[in-house]
Amino acid sequence: MSGDEQRYVREAFESNWIAPLGPNVDAFESQMAEKIGIKAAAALTSGTAAIHIALALLDVSKDDKVFCSTLTFVASANPIRYQGAEPVFIDSEPESWNMSPQALERAFRDAALNDGLPKAVIVVNLYGQSAKMDELLAICNRYGVPIIEDAAESLGTIYKGKFSGTLGTFGIFSFNGNKIITTSGGGMLVSDDADAITHARFLASQARDPAPYYQHSVTGFNYRLSNLLAGVGRTQLSVLKKYMAARRIIFSIYYHGLNDLPGITFMPELAGTKMNRWLTVLTVDEDEAGVTVEQLLAALHEENIEARRVWKPLHLQPLFRKTAYYAHAPGVHVAESLFSSGICLPSGSSLTEEQQARVISCIRKTFEQESRNRVYLILGKHEV
């Protein structure tokens, strides 16, 4: 928290705008739209709700297909099932770790041959990194299929002069407690189609018809953000630039503290972008490092330091075990490789240099210990 959030929350109490909707919601939506340079925004209860509404606006329904990034949290794909549709998962590529244009092209080619184009493509901007949107948009535009840009983790990231989340037909953001700014729980749907956003607000408010009594002609949802939480969001939005700068400094400290270790590679920053570095993520080449991902995670947890693997690809999840999947290239599974080798480090905006020093020290000590163990093993074999 920035320390100023209670101002708008207090105003909501004093004006008795406690129920969903109110001045904070209206202001949060307009301030977000202005901040990222898009025409309209709808404040919702979560990023998942935003994806769900976007799919509904695109008339995704039973037996439709939706292409979706595989290296992401399950919330990116669950709303596809909410609509009765089926996901088709698309692999990552090495430069951005996000959706592979090569894999997407093959998926479209197969779909066109089988007369089964998807209704939409959900492109996820992983860990604050933008996908290769120019290439992905070119493919989708050629087939006439809209993109939903899942920017839940990439608020503030710039891709070729434009804010992440503003390049597709719809963009979505999350304000969950672990995101770069938070409303404790919440999300946002954005678009340059202002009429679509107006309809999104209607659907997210139980689709109540404009009648002098409660009348409903279509299925709606209870997805509107509360006026209290929107007040928190207004303050958080004002410090986004500060938090993004803090995350980039955190990444820089980790990079300079660990980059010399053998087998360590950090998530790259795609050319022409400035990512928010929501999480600092690295990969470990276990053969070169002589240290396994499990050993590093165990050492960190022993020191009471939370770290975890990158997202398990959705095509490997039991929930989606019979779902179609397209690899980056024949025999090249980038998302699976990142899952097996990647580690997410503590990266909160309030992380102190002393705390980072603990993380760095723990990782370096683990490398040194394993290096000594290998020397002892070699010497022991030599003596035998």
C-alpha positions in Angstrom: 0.0 0.0 0.0 1.1 3.5 -0.7 -0.3 5.0 2.5 -3.0 7.2 0.8 -5.6 4.5 0.0 -7.8 5.4 3.1 -8.6 8.8 1.6 -10.9 7.4 -1.0 -12.2 4.6 1.2 -13.0 7.2 3.8 -14.9 9.3 1.2 -16.9 6.3 0.3 -18.0 5.8 3.9 -18.7 9.5 4.4 -20.9 9.6 1.3 -22.5 6.2 2.0 -21.4 4.8 -1.3 -20.6 1.4 0.1 -22.6 -0.8 -2.3 -21.1 -1.8 -5.7 -20.7 1.1 -8.1 -20.3 4.8 -7.2 -17.9 7.7 -7.8 -14.8 5.7 -7.1 -15.7 3.1 -9.7 -16.4 5.8 -12.3 -13.2 7.6 -11.6 -11.1 4.5 -11.5 -12.4 3.4 -14.9 -11.8 6.8 -16.5 -8.4 7.2 -14.9 -7.3 3.8 -16.1 -8.4 4.5 -19.6 -6.6 7.8 -19.6 -3.5 6.3 -18.1 -3.0 3.6 -20.7 -4.4 5.5 -23.7 -7.6 3.6 -24.5 -11.2 4.7 -24.9 -13.1 2.8 -22.3 -12.7 0.5 -19.2 -15.0 -1.5 -17.0 -14.0 -2.2 -13.4 -14.8 -5.8 -12.4 -14.3 -8.2 -9.6 -11.2 -10.0 -11.1 -9.1 -10.5 -14.2 -10.8 -13.8 -14.6 -14.2 -12.0 -14.7 -12.8 -9.7 -17.4 -11.7 -12.6 -19.6 -15.2 -14.2 -19.1 -17.0 -11.0 -20.1 -14.7 -10.5 -23.1 -15.5 -14.1 -24.3 -19.2 -13.4 -23.8 -18.9 -10.1 -25.9 -17.3 -12.1 -28.7 -20.2 -14.6 -28.6 -18.0 -17.6 -27.6 -20.3 -20.4 -26.8 -20.7 -24.2 -26.7 -18.4 -26.2 -28.9 -16.4 -23.1 -30.1 -12.6 -23.2 -29.9 -10.4 -20.5 -28.3 -6.6 -20.5 -28.8 -4.8 -19.7 -25.5 -1.2 -19.4 -24.3 -0.2 -22.6 -22.5 2.4 -21.0 -20.1 0.0 -19.2 -17.8 -2.1 -19.5 -14.7 -5.3 -21.5 -15.1 -7.4 -18.4 -14.8 -6.5 -17.5 -18.3 -8.3 -20.6 -19.6 -11.0 -21.4 -17.1 -13.4 -18.8 -18.6 -13.3 -20.6 -21.9 -14.9 -23.6 -20.2 -17.4 -21.3 -18.5 -18.7 -20.5 -21.9 -18.8 -24.2 -22.9 -16.0 -23.8 -25.4 -12.8 -25.7 -25.7 -9.2 -24.3 -25.4 -6.4 -25.1 -27.8 -3.1 -24.4 -26.2 -0.3 -22.6 -27.9 3.4 -23.0 -26.9 5.8 -20.2 -25.9 8.8 -19.0 -27.9 12.3 -18.3 -26.4 12.6 -14.5 -26.8 9.6 -13.4 -24.9 8.5 -16.7 -23.2 5.0 -15.9 -24.5 2.8 -17.2 -27.3 4.8 -18.5 -30.3 3.8 -17.0 -33.6 5.1 -20.1 -35.3 2.9 -22.4 -33.3 -0.1 -20.1 -33.7 0.4 -20.1 -37.4 0.3 -23.9 -37.5 -2.8 -24.0 -35.3 -4.6 -21.6 -37.6 -3.5 -23.5 -40.7 -4.9 -26.7 -39.3 -8.1 -25.0 -38.1 -8.7 -23.4 -41.5 -8.2 -26.8 -43.3 -10.8 -28.4 -41.0 -13.2 -25.4 -41.2 -12.9 -24.8 -37.5 -11.4 -21.3 -36.9 -11.4 -20.2 -33.2 -13.7 -17.5 -32.0 -10.8 -15.8 -30.2 -7.2 -16.0 -29.2 -6.1 -15.3 -25.6 -2.5 -14.0 -25.6 -1.0 -13.9 -22.1 1.8 -11.4 -21.2 3.8 -13.5 -18.8 5.5 -12.1 -15.7 5.2 -8.5 -17.1 6.7 -9.3 -20.5 4.7 -8.5 -23.6 4.2 -11.1 -26.3 5.3 -10.5 -29.9 2.1 -8.6 -30.5 2.9 -7.4 -34.1 3.4 -10.9 -35.3 0.5 -12.4 -33.4 -1.9 -9.6 -34.6 -0.8 -10.1 -38.2 -1.7 -13.7 -38.0 -5.0 -13.2 -36.3 -6.0 -10.3 -38.5 -5.3 -12.4 -41.6 -7.8 -15.0 -40.3 -10.3 -12.4 -39.0 -10.0 -13.6 -35.3 -9.9 -11.1 -32.4 -7.3 -11.1 -29.7 -8.0 -10.9 -26.0 -4.8 -9.6 -24.4 -4.3 -11.0 -21.0 -2.3 -8.3 -19.4 -3.0 -9.4 -15.8 0.7 -9.3 -15.0 1.9 -6.6 -17.3 0.2 -3.3 -16.3 2.6 -0.5 -17.2 4.6 -2.5 -19.7 5.3 -0.7 -23.0 5.3 -2.5 -26.3 6.6 -0.4 -29.2 5.2 2.8 -27.7 1.9 1.4 -26.6 0.8 0.1 -23.2 0.3 -3.6 -22.7 -3.3 -4.6 -22.8 -4.3 -2.0 -25.4 -3.3 -3.9 -28.6 -6.0 -6.5 -28.9 -9.7 -6.2 -29.4 -10.0 -6.4 -25.6 -7.4 -6.2 -22.8 -7.7 -7.4 -19.3 -5.9 -6.5 -16.1 -5.9 -8.0 -12.6 -5.6 -6.2 -9.3 -5.2 -9.3 -7.1 -3.1 -8.9 -4.0 0.1 -10.1 -5.7 -0.1 -7.8 -8.8 2.0 -4.7 -9.3 -1.0 -2.6 -8.1 -3.9 -4.0 -6.1 -7.4 -3.4 -5.0 -7.1 -6.5 -2.8 -9.2 -8.3 -5.4 -10.4 -6.8 -8.7 -9.8 -6.5 -12.4 -10.5 -4.4 -15.5 -11.7 -4.9 -19.0 -10.5 -2.3 -21.5 -11.1 -1.6 -25.2 -11.2 1.0 -27.9 -14.7 -0.2 -28.6 -16.6 2.0 -26.1 -20.0 0.4 -27.0 -18.6 -3.0 -26.2 -17.4 -1.8 -22.8 -20.9 -0.2 -22.1 -22.4 -3.7 -22.9 -19.8 -5.3 -20.6 -20.9 -3.2 -17.7 -24.5 -4.3 -18.5 -23.6 -8.0 -18.5 -21.5 -7.6 -15.4 -24.4 -6.1 -13.5 -26.7 -9.1 -13.9 -27.9 -7.9 -17.3 -30.8 -5.9 -15.9 -32.9 -4.4 -18.7 -33.8 -0.7 -18.6 -37.3 -1.3 -17.3 -39.3 0.1 -14.3 -39.0 -3.4 -12.7 -36.4 -6.2 -12.6 -36.4 -7.7 -16.1 -33.7 -9.8 -17.7 -33.5 -10.8 -21.3 -30.0 -12.3 -21.4 -27.8 -14.1 -18.9 -25.7 -11.7 -16.8 -23.0 -11.9 -14.1 -22.3 -10.4 -10.7 -18.9 -9.0 -11.7 -18.9 -5.3 -10.9 -16.1 -3.9 -8.6 -17.2 -2.3 -5.3 -16.9 1.4 -4.7 -14.7 0.7 -1.7 -12.1 -1.3 -3.6 -12.2 1.1 -6.5 -11.1 3.8 -4.1 -8.0 1.7 -3.3 -7.4 1.2 -7.0 -7.4 5.0 -7.7 -4.6 5.6 -5.2 -2.7 2.5 -6.4 -2.9 3.7 -10.0 -1.3 6.9 -9.1 1.9 5.1 -7.8 2.1 2.6 -10.7 5.2 4.3 -12.2 6.9 4.2 -8.8 6.2 0.5 -8.3 7.3 -0.3 -11.8 10.6 1.5 -11.2 11.0 -0.5 -7.9 10.5 -3.8 -9.6 13.0 -3.0 -12.3 15.6 -2.0 -9.6 14.8 -5.3 -7.9 15.5 -7.2 -11.1 18.8 -5.3 -11.6 20.0 -6.2 -8.2 19.2 -9.8 -8.7 20.8 -9.8 -12.1 24.1 -8.2 -10.9 24.1 -10.5 -7.9 23.6 -13.8 -9.7 24.3 -13.4 -13.4 27.9 -14.7 -13.1 26.8 -18.1 -11.8 27.2 -20.9 -14.3 23.9 -22.0 -15.9 21.9 -19.0 -14.7 19.9 -17.1 -17.3 17.3 -14.4 -16.6 14.0 -13.8 -18.4 15.0 -11.6 -21.4 13.4 -8.2 -22.1 11.9 -8.3 -25.6 13.4 -5.8 -28.0 11.3 -2.6 -28.4 9.7 -3.0 -25.0 10.0 -1.8 -21.4 8.5 -4.5 -19.1 7.3 -3.8 -15.6 9.4 -6.8 -14.2 6.4 -7.9 -12.2 8.4 -10.9 -11.2 12.1 -11.6 -11.5 12.4 -15.1 -13.1 15.5 -17.0 -13.9 16.3 -20.4 -15.5 18.8 -23.0 -14.3 20.7 -25.2 -16.8 21.3 -28.0 -14.3 24.1 -29.6 -16.3 26.1 -26.4 -16.5 25.2 -25.2 -13.0 25.7 -28.5 -11.2 22.7 -27.5 -9.1 19.1 -28.5 -9.6 16.0 -26.4 -9.4 14.8 -28.5 -6.6 18.0 -28.0 -4.6 17.7 -24.2 -5.0 14.0 -24.2 -4.0 14.7 -26.4 -1.0 17.6 -24.1 0.1 15.5 -21.0 -0.2 12.5 -22.6 1.7 15.0 -23.7 4.4 15.8 -20.0 4.9 12.1 -19.1 5.0 12.3 -17.5 1.5 9.3 -18.1 -0.7 10.2 -19.0 -4.3 8.5 -21.3 -6.8 8.6 -22.7 -10.2 7.1 -20.9 -13.2 3.6 -21.8 -14.2 3.0 -25.4 -15.1 1.9 -25.4 -18.8 -1.9 -25.8 -19.1 -1.6 -28.6 -21.6 0.2 -30.6 -18.9 -2.6 -30.0 -16.3 -4.9 -32.9 -15.4 -7.8 -30.6 -16.0 -6.9 -30.2 -19.7 -5.3 -33.6 -20.4 -7.3 -34.2 -23.6 -6.9 -30.7 -25.0 -5.2 -29.9 -28.3 -1.7 -28.3 -28.1 0.7 -26.8 -30.6 4.5 -26.8 -29.8 6.8 -24.0 -30.8 8.3 -26.3 -33.4 8.3 -30.1 -34.0 9.9 -31.6 -31.0 10.6 -28.2 -29.4 8.5 -27.6 -26.3 9.5 -24.2 -24.9 6.9 -23.9 -22.1 7.8 -27.3 -20.8 11.4 -26.4 -20.7 10.8 -23.2 -18.9 8.6 -25.0 -16.4 11.4 -27.6 -15.6 14.1 -25.0 -15.4 12.5 -21.8 -14.1 12.4 -20.2 -10.7 10.4 -17.1 -9.6 12.2 -15.1 -7.0 10.6 -12.8 -4.3 9.9 -9.5 -6.2 7.4 -7.4 -4.2 7.7 -3.6 -4.6 8.5 -3.2 -0.9 11.3 -5.8 -0.9 14.4 -4.3 0.8 18.0 -4.6 -0.3 18.7 -6.6 2.9 16.0 -9.1 2.0 17.3 -9.4 -1.6 20.8 -9.9 -0.2 19.5 -12.9 1.8 18.0 -14.4 -1.4 21.2 -13.8 -3.3 23.4 -15.1 -0.5 21.3 -18.3 -0.2 21.5 -19.1 -3.9 25.3 -18.4 -4.0 25.9 -20.6 -1.0 24.0 -23.4 -2.6 26.1 -23.2 -5.7 29.3 -23.1 -3.6 28.2 -26.1 -1.5 27.3 -28.2 -4.5 30.6 -27.2 -6.2 32.6 -28.4 -3.1 30.6 -31.6 -3.1 31.5 -32.2 -6.7 35.2 -31.6 -6.0 35.1 -34.0 -3.0 33.3 -36.6 -5.2 35.9 -36.3 -8.0 38.8 -36.5 -5.5 37.3 -39.5 -3.8 36.9 -41.3 -7.1 40.5 -40.4 -8.1 41.8 -41.8 -4.8 39.9 -45.0 -5.3 
